[in-house]
């Protein structure tokens, strides 16, 4: 198992995985246009991979991406008397169904956690699904109260 940052060559696989991830949890999305989604996702991923804001970690087995974690760095406003480091927003955490519960997801998450520590990022925030809460807990994450949200009308 090779755990590394995503490269441009991974985009096609990442697009397909995002589609499958979405369909797995909401079958009604299958009616959406894959072509439209593919164009939007392709553009996003090209920009993300080339940026210093997004870091897409992948677990690869025999040349195939089997798991991924997306991290977006969020810059903080500096505060007097303290060096300011960004925090990490974790999203789109996914492992293909056939290899779930075999340690792949935990291995990629451990790699990301080590990277977070090495780069002095202040903390990581993730909104887990009900099914994934135990996955995060067993990997050192603490369940906290929900943030407040505003949805413009």
C-alpha positions in Angstrom: 0.0 0.0 0.0 1.4 3.3 -1.1 0.1 6.4 0.7 1.0 9.7 -1.0 -0.4 13.1 -2.2 -2.6 12.9 -5.3 -1.1 13.8 -8.7 -2.7 15.0 -11.9 -2.6 11.4 -13.2 -5.1 10.4 -10.4 -7.9 12.8 -11.4 -9.9 10.3 -13.5 -9.9 7.8 -10.6 -10.8 10.6 -8.0 -13.7 11.7 -10.2 -15.1 8.2 -10.4 -14.6 7.6 -6.7 -16.4 10.9 -5.8 -19.3 9.8 -8.0 -19.5 6.4 -6.4 -19.2 7.8 -2.9 -22.2 10.1 -3.6 -24.3 7.4 -5.2 -23.6 5.0 -2.3 -25.3 7.4 0.1 -27.9 8.9 -2.2 -29.1 6.7 -5.0 -31.2 9.5 -6.4 -28.0 11.3 -7.5 -27.5 8.7 -10.2 -30.0 10.6 -12.3 -27.6 13.6 -12.4 -25.5 14.2 -15.4 -22.1 12.5 -15.0 -20.7 14.6 -17.9 -21.6 17.9 -16.1 -20.2 16.5 -12.8 -17.0 15.3 -14.5 -16.3 18.7 -16.0 -16.8 20.5 -12.7 -14.9 18.0 -10.7 -12.0 17.9 -13.2 -11.5 21.6 -13.0 -11.7 21.6 -9.2 -9.2 18.7 -8.9 -6.7 20.3 -11.3 -6.8 23.5 -9.3 -6.7 21.8 -5.9 -3.7 19.5 -6.8 -1.7 22.5 -8.0 -2.6 24.7 -5.1 -1.1 25.2 -1.6 -4.6 25.2 -0.1 -5.8 21.7 -0.9 -3.9 18.4 -0.1 -5.5 15.2 -1.4 -4.0 12.1 0.2 -4.5 8.8 -1.6 -3.8 5.2 -0.7 -2.8 3.3 -3.8 -2.6 -0.4 -4.3 -1.3 -1.9 -7.6 -1.6 1.5 -9.3 -5.2 1.9 -8.3 -6.4 4.6 -5.8 -8.5 2.7 -3.2 -8.9 5.4 -0.5 -8.6 9.1 -0.2 -8.8 12.1 2.3 -9.1 15.7 1.2 -7.7 18.4 3.4 -8.2 22.1 2.9 -6.1 24.5 4.9 -8.0 27.4 6.5 -5.9 30.4 7.3 -6.6 32.1 10.7 -6.4 35.8 11.5 -3.2 36.5 13.5 -3.4 37.1 17.2 -0.9 39.1 19.3 1.5 37.0 21.3 1.0 33.8 19.4 2.3 32.4 16.1 -0.7 31.7 13.9 -0.9 28.4 12.0 -3.8 27.3 9.8 -6.3 24.6 10.7 -7.3 21.8 8.5 -10.7 21.0 7.2 -11.0 17.3 6.4 -13.6 16.2 3.8 -14.4 13.5 1.2 -12.9 10.7 3.3 -13.6 7.5 1.3 -12.4 3.9 1.0 -13.8 1.6 -1.7 -16.3 -0.8 -0.2 -14.5 -4.0 -1.0 -11.5 -3.1 1.3 -13.3 -1.4 4.1 -12.5 -2.5 7.7 -9.1 -3.8 6.6 -7.1 -0.9 8.1 -6.6 1.0 4.9 -8.7 4.0 6.0 -6.9 4.1 9.4 -3.5 3.9 7.7 -4.2 6.9 5.5 -5.7 8.8 8.4 -2.6 8.1 10.5 -0.4 9.4 7.7 -2.6 12.6 7.5 -2.5 13.0 11.3 1.3 12.8 11.3 1.5 15.3 8.5 -0.8 17.6 10.5 1.5 17.4 13.5 4.7 17.9 11.5 3.3 21.1 9.9 2.0 22.5 13.2 -1.5 22.9 11.9 -3.6 24.0 14.9 -6.4 21.3 14.7 -8.5 19.3 12.2 -12.2 19.6 11.8 -14.4 17.0 10.2 -18.1 16.5 10.0 -18.5 12.7 10.2 -21.5 10.7 9.1 -23.2 8.7 11.9 -21.6 5.6 10.5 -18.0 7.0 10.6 -17.9 8.4 14.2 -16.3 5.3 15.6 -13.7 5.3 12.8 -12.6 8.8 13.8 -12.8 8.1 17.6 -10.5 5.0 17.2 -8.0 7.3 15.4 -7.8 9.9 18.2 -10.6 12.3 17.2 -12.9 13.8 19.8 -16.6 14.2 19.1 -17.6 17.8 19.8 -20.8 19.8 19.7 -22.1 20.9 16.4 -21.1 24.3 15.0 -23.7 26.9 14.2 -24.7 27.3 10.6 -26.3 30.0 8.5 -28.0 29.2 5.2 -28.8 32.3 3.1 -32.2 32.2 1.5 
